Amino acid sequence: MGLTSLNKDSKAPVGDNWGVTMRRWITVLTAFALAVLGLAAGPVTAAGAATAPCPTGWGSLPKTGAGSGYKPLEDIRTGRHDCYDRMVLDVRGATSADAIGFRVGYVDRLYQDGSGDYIPVGGGAVIEVRIAAPSYDPATGEPTYDGKAGRHLPGVDVSGYRTFRDTRFASSFEGDTQVGLGVRARLPFRVFQTGGHLVVDVAHSW
């Protein structure tokens, strides 16, 4: 009886250890499997959430728009976006009902309206931006935008931009303001009006 009891008692701990060991192995294997699945799911999720490709159909030909008046230019700003660099020209008092006239296009060199003086602009290509908005108030003659011929646009710094390389004020002549925008290369661009703002976007690539 003692031997039989000892055998029964001795088997019980062995069986418990084996069960515990198996449960531990199952836990480890399950955790490993989940980790592998988790690693595999990461890229799939990221790919599914990838952003849409950048638009490339703008072209590089000149863009023009007819204007309905001559309200004064108030400011010129720039900004960086995922697919393009942006220039915004703010026209004082203009709304969506006021068409802002413009002509924007690539030029070999920038020449100042009126004088014909050459204005150097840095970059691999130059876009001339001409907007039907003088840098002064037509009613009073008071300056509304403090641009100086041949100099960088005041308050604008394009360091670190992917496409923009330089900006230069050219002139305010016969109701138009003329600006030179230096870019990395001859890249697609678009021009549109939103409210009292004329927007020029230049793509990062074709």
C-alpha beads as a LAMMPS data file, in Angstrom:
LAMMPS data file: protein, C-alpha beads

206 atoms
205 bonds

1 atom types
1 bond types

-500.0 500.0 xlo xhi
-500.0 500.0 ylo yhi
-500.0 500.0 zlo zhi

Masses

1 110.0

Atoms # bond

1 1 1 0.000 0.000 0.000
2 1 1 2.830 2.321 0.835
3 1 1 4.492 1.725 -2.527
4 1 1 1.240 2.074 -4.407
5 1 1 0.462 5.310 -2.607
6 1 1 3.954 6.611 -3.270
7 1 1 3.640 5.827 -6.969
8 1 1 0.303 7.589 -7.205
9 1 1 1.606 10.505 -5.211
10 1 1 4.817 10.674 -7.239
11 1 1 2.942 10.714 -10.567
12 1 1 0.715 13.586 -9.600
13 1 1 3.472 16.201 -9.410
14 1 1 4.969 14.953 -12.685
15 1 1 1.620 15.285 -14.425
16 1 1 1.105 18.817 -12.999
17 1 1 4.567 19.924 -14.100
18 1 1 3.966 18.585 -17.580
19 1 1 0.661 20.413 -17.818
20 1 1 2.193 23.624 -16.551
21 1 1 5.075 23.272 -18.976
22 1 1 2.721 22.672 -21.899
23 1 1 0.586 25.641 -20.952
24 1 1 3.695 27.811 -20.792
25 1 1 4.811 26.638 -24.222
26 1 1 1.359 27.301 -25.656
27 1 1 1.419 30.777 -24.151
28 1 1 4.881 31.471 -25.576
29 1 1 3.952 30.150 -29.027
30 1 1 0.711 32.111 -29.051
31 1 1 2.513 35.307 -28.096
32 1 1 5.108 34.697 -30.810
33 1 1 2.427 34.058 -33.413
34 1 1 0.602 37.231 -32.454
35 1 1 3.843 39.185 -32.639
36 1 1 4.535 37.849 -36.144
37 1 1 0.999 38.689 -37.248
38 1 1 1.342 42.118 -35.749
39 1 1 4.547 42.775 -37.673
40 1 1 2.949 41.578 -40.889
41 1 1 -0.123 43.774 -40.393
42 1 1 1.875 46.953 -39.848
43 1 1 2.983 47.593 -43.432
44 1 1 -0.381 46.471 -44.819
45 1 1 -2.180 49.013 -42.670
46 1 1 0.325 51.707 -43.558
47 1 1 -0.018 50.968 -47.262
48 1 1 -3.780 51.078 -47.029
49 1 1 -3.606 54.461 -45.341
50 1 1 -1.095 55.901 -47.845
51 1 1 -1.972 59.321 -49.228
52 1 1 -3.104 59.784 -52.806
53 1 1 -0.399 60.571 -55.390
54 1 1 0.381 64.211 -56.042
55 1 1 -1.377 65.866 -59.004
56 1 1 0.847 66.271 -62.065
57 1 1 -1.498 67.508 -64.788
58 1 1 -1.067 71.253 -64.327
59 1 1 1.462 71.713 -67.112
60 1 1 4.055 74.465 -67.401
61 1 1 2.455 76.728 -70.019
62 1 1 1.517 80.335 -69.136
63 1 1 -1.722 80.910 -67.219
64 1 1 -3.813 84.065 -67.567
65 1 1 -6.991 85.458 -66.077
66 1 1 -9.016 88.572 -66.871
67 1 1 -9.612 91.050 -64.059
68 1 1 -12.576 93.207 -63.163
69 1 1 -10.752 95.993 -61.339
70 1 1 -7.567 97.236 -59.731
71 1 1 -7.618 96.846 -55.976
72 1 1 -4.269 97.276 -54.193
73 1 1 -1.866 94.465 -53.367
74 1 1 -1.458 94.144 -49.610
75 1 1 0.896 91.219 -48.992
76 1 1 2.735 88.281 -50.564
77 1 1 3.258 85.101 -48.577
78 1 1 4.702 81.645 -49.224
79 1 1 4.245 78.210 -47.689
80 1 1 5.245 74.565 -48.053
81 1 1 2.877 71.667 -48.741
82 1 1 3.281 67.929 -49.333
83 1 1 3.071 68.159 -53.126
84 1 1 3.951 71.762 -53.942
85 1 1 5.272 75.104 -52.737
86 1 1 2.749 77.946 -52.631
87 1 1 2.780 81.702 -53.131
88 1 1 -0.248 83.749 -52.080
89 1 1 -0.845 87.338 -53.165
90 1 1 -3.358 89.138 -50.944
91 1 1 -5.460 91.855 -52.572
92 1 1 -6.978 94.388 -50.198
93 1 1 -10.762 94.581 -50.305
94 1 1 -11.157 91.909 -52.990
95 1 1 -13.756 89.143 -52.653
96 1 1 -14.802 86.133 -54.710
97 1 1 -17.003 88.500 -56.716
98 1 1 -13.937 90.492 -57.817
99 1 1 -11.966 88.734 -60.543
100 1 1 -8.243 89.336 -60.026
101 1 1 -6.404 89.661 -63.321
102 1 1 -3.069 87.882 -63.741
103 1 1 -0.487 86.482 -66.092
104 1 1 1.897 83.849 -64.738
105 1 1 4.475 81.989 -66.796
106 1 1 8.074 80.891 -67.228
107 1 1 10.536 83.392 -68.688
108 1 1 14.170 83.059 -69.687
109 1 1 15.032 86.223 -67.745
110 1 1 13.084 88.731 -65.683
111 1 1 12.999 92.291 -67.024
112 1 1 11.419 95.117 -65.082
113 1 1 8.265 96.600 -66.585
114 1 1 8.735 100.188 -67.680
115 1 1 12.539 100.384 -67.547
116 1 1 13.395 97.037 -69.114
117 1 1 16.161 96.528 -66.552
118 1 1 17.292 92.950 -66.027
119 1 1 16.588 91.575 -62.535
120 1 1 18.560 88.423 -61.615
121 1 1 16.502 85.669 -59.969
122 1 1 18.078 82.570 -58.417
123 1 1 17.059 79.023 -59.306
124 1 1 17.028 76.685 -62.274
125 1 1 13.993 78.420 -63.812
126 1 1 12.116 81.704 -63.361
127 1 1 8.371 82.291 -63.160
128 1 1 7.137 85.823 -63.794
129 1 1 4.061 86.622 -61.722
130 1 1 2.109 89.651 -62.898
131 1 1 -1.053 90.556 -60.977
132 1 1 -3.555 93.312 -61.786
133 1 1 -3.164 94.879 -58.359
134 1 1 -0.840 97.847 -57.808
135 1 1 1.415 98.062 -54.768
136 1 1 -0.268 101.338 -53.851
137 1 1 -3.792 102.591 -53.289
138 1 1 -5.049 103.930 -56.653
139 1 1 -7.280 106.421 -54.850
140 1 1 -4.590 107.995 -52.669
141 1 1 -1.246 106.902 -54.106
142 1 1 -0.208 105.613 -50.682
143 1 1 1.993 102.468 -50.751
144 1 1 0.225 99.270 -49.682
145 1 1 3.053 96.776 -50.273
146 1 1 6.658 97.633 -49.445
147 1 1 8.444 95.853 -52.284
148 1 1 11.766 97.204 -53.538
149 1 1 12.871 96.626 -57.130
150 1 1 15.424 93.838 -57.429
151 1 1 15.214 92.827 -53.776
152 1 1 13.742 89.813 -52.013
153 1 1 10.064 90.029 -51.155
154 1 1 9.741 91.540 -47.671
155 1 1 9.081 88.988 -44.949
156 1 1 9.495 86.008 -47.307
157 1 1 12.155 83.336 -46.705
158 1 1 12.145 80.283 -48.997
159 1 1 15.134 78.555 -47.393
160 1 1 14.490 74.818 -47.147
161 1 1 11.688 74.786 -49.723
162 1 1 11.663 71.852 -52.137
163 1 1 10.753 73.910 -55.216
164 1 1 11.084 77.632 -54.462
165 1 1 14.607 79.041 -54.620
166 1 1 14.263 82.825 -54.748
167 1 1 11.780 85.717 -54.845
168 1 1 12.325 89.200 -56.266
169 1 1 10.132 92.254 -56.468
170 1 1 10.303 93.775 -59.948
171 1 1 7.850 96.660 -60.222
172 1 1 4.428 98.174 -59.772
173 1 1 3.692 99.715 -63.143
174 1 1 0.470 100.878 -64.798
175 1 1 -1.722 99.108 -62.253
176 1 1 0.162 95.782 -62.290
177 1 1 2.612 94.370 -59.758
178 1 1 5.414 92.241 -61.194
179 1 1 7.293 89.600 -59.194
180 1 1 9.994 87.070 -60.053
181 1 1 9.787 83.587 -58.527
182 1 1 12.884 81.410 -58.820
183 1 1 12.239 77.653 -58.770
184 1 1 14.371 74.501 -58.857
185 1 1 13.453 73.592 -62.444
186 1 1 10.707 74.088 -65.016
187 1 1 7.963 72.303 -63.087
188 1 1 4.150 72.176 -63.387
189 1 1 2.217 75.004 -61.763
190 1 1 -1.341 76.181 -61.305
191 1 1 -2.941 79.553 -60.575
192 1 1 -6.332 80.179 -59.010
193 1 1 -8.259 82.737 -56.998
194 1 1 -9.896 82.119 -53.655
195 1 1 -11.636 85.117 -52.148
196 1 1 -9.281 88.080 -52.239
197 1 1 -6.200 85.920 -52.759
198 1 1 -4.371 84.847 -55.903
199 1 1 -2.626 81.507 -55.365
200 1 1 0.355 80.142 -57.315
201 1 1 1.285 76.499 -56.620
202 1 1 4.448 75.004 -58.132
203 1 1 4.703 71.206 -57.952
204 1 1 7.685 69.423 -56.449
205 1 1 7.956 67.119 -59.476
206 1 1 6.304 66.081 -62.723

Bonds

1 1 1 2
2 1 2 3
3 1 3 4
4 1 4 5
5 1 5 6
6 1 6 7
7 1 7 8
8 1 8 9
9 1 9 10
10 1 10 11
11 1 11 12
12 1 12 13
13 1 13 14
14 1 14 15
15 1 15 16
16 1 16 17
17 1 17 18
18 1 18 19
19 1 19 20
20 1 20 21
21 1 21 22
22 1 22 23
23 1 23 24
24 1 24 25
25 1 25 26
26 1 26 27
27 1 27 28
28 1 28 29
29 1 29 30
30 1 30 31
31 1 31 32
32 1 32 33
33 1 33 34
34 1 34 35
35 1 35 36
36 1 36 37
37 1 37 38
38 1 38 39
39 1 39 40
40 1 40 41
41 1 41 42
42 1 42 43
43 1 43 44
44 1 44 45
45 1 45 46
46 1 46 47
47 1 47 48
48 1 48 49
49 1 49 50
50 1 50 51
51 1 51 52
52 1 52 53
53 1 53 54
54 1 54 55
55 1 55 56
56 1 56 57
57 1 57 58
58 1 58 59
59 1 59 60
60 1 60 61
61 1 61 62
62 1 62 63
63 1 63 64
64 1 64 65
65 1 65 66
66 1 66 67
67 1 67 68
68 1 68 69
69 1 69 70
70 1 70 71
71 1 71 72
72 1 72 73
73 1 73 74
74 1 74 75
75 1 75 76
76 1 76 77
77 1 77 78
78 1 78 79
79 1 79 80
80 1 80 81
81 1 81 82
82 1 82 83
83 1 83 84
84 1 84 85
85 1 85 86
86 1 86 87
87 1 87 88
88 1 88 89
89 1 89 90
90 1 90 91
91 1 91 92
92 1 92 93
93 1 93 94
94 1 94 95
95 1 95 96
96 1 96 97
97 1 97 98
98 1 98 99
99 1 99 100
100 1 100 101
101 1 101 102
102 1 102 103
103 1 103 104
104 1 104 105
105 1 105 106
106 1 106 107
107 1 107 108
108 1 108 109
109 1 109 110
110 1 110 111
111 1 111 112
112 1 112 113
113 1 113 114
114 1 114 115
115 1 115 116
116 1 116 117
117 1 117 118
118 1 118 119
119 1 119 120
120 1 120 121
121 1 121 122
122 1 122 123
123 1 123 124
124 1 124 125
125 1 125 126
126 1 126 127
127 1 127 128
128 1 128 129
129 1 129 130
130 1 130 131
131 1 131 132
132 1 132 133
133 1 133 134
134 1 134 135
135 1 135 136
136 1 136 137
137 1 137 138
138 1 138 139
139 1 139 140
140 1 140 141
141 1 141 142
142 1 142 143
143 1 143 144
144 1 144 145
145 1 145 146
146 1 146 147
147 1 147 148
148 1 148 149
149 1 149 150
150 1 150 151
151 1 151 152
152 1 152 153
153 1 153 154
154 1 154 155
155 1 155 156
156 1 156 157
157 1 157 158
158 1 158 159
159 1 159 160
160 1 160 161
161 1 161 162
162 1 162 163
163 1 163 164
164 1 164 165
165 1 165 166
166 1 166 167
167 1 167 168
168 1 168 169
169 1 169 170
170 1 170 171
171 1 171 172
172 1 172 173
173 1 173 174
174 1 174 175
175 1 175 176
176 1 176 177
177 1 177 178
178 1 178 179
179 1 179 180
180 1 180 181
181 1 181 182
182 1 182 183
183 1 183 184
184 1 184 185
185 1 185 186
186 1 186 187
187 1 187 188
188 1 188 189
189 1 189 190
190 1 190 191
191 1 191 192
192 1 192 193
193 1 193 194
194 1 194 195
195 1 195 196
196 1 196 197
197 1 197 198
198 1 198 199
199 1 199 200
200 1 200 201
201 1 201 202
202 1 202 203
203 1 203 204
204 1 204 205
205 1 205 206
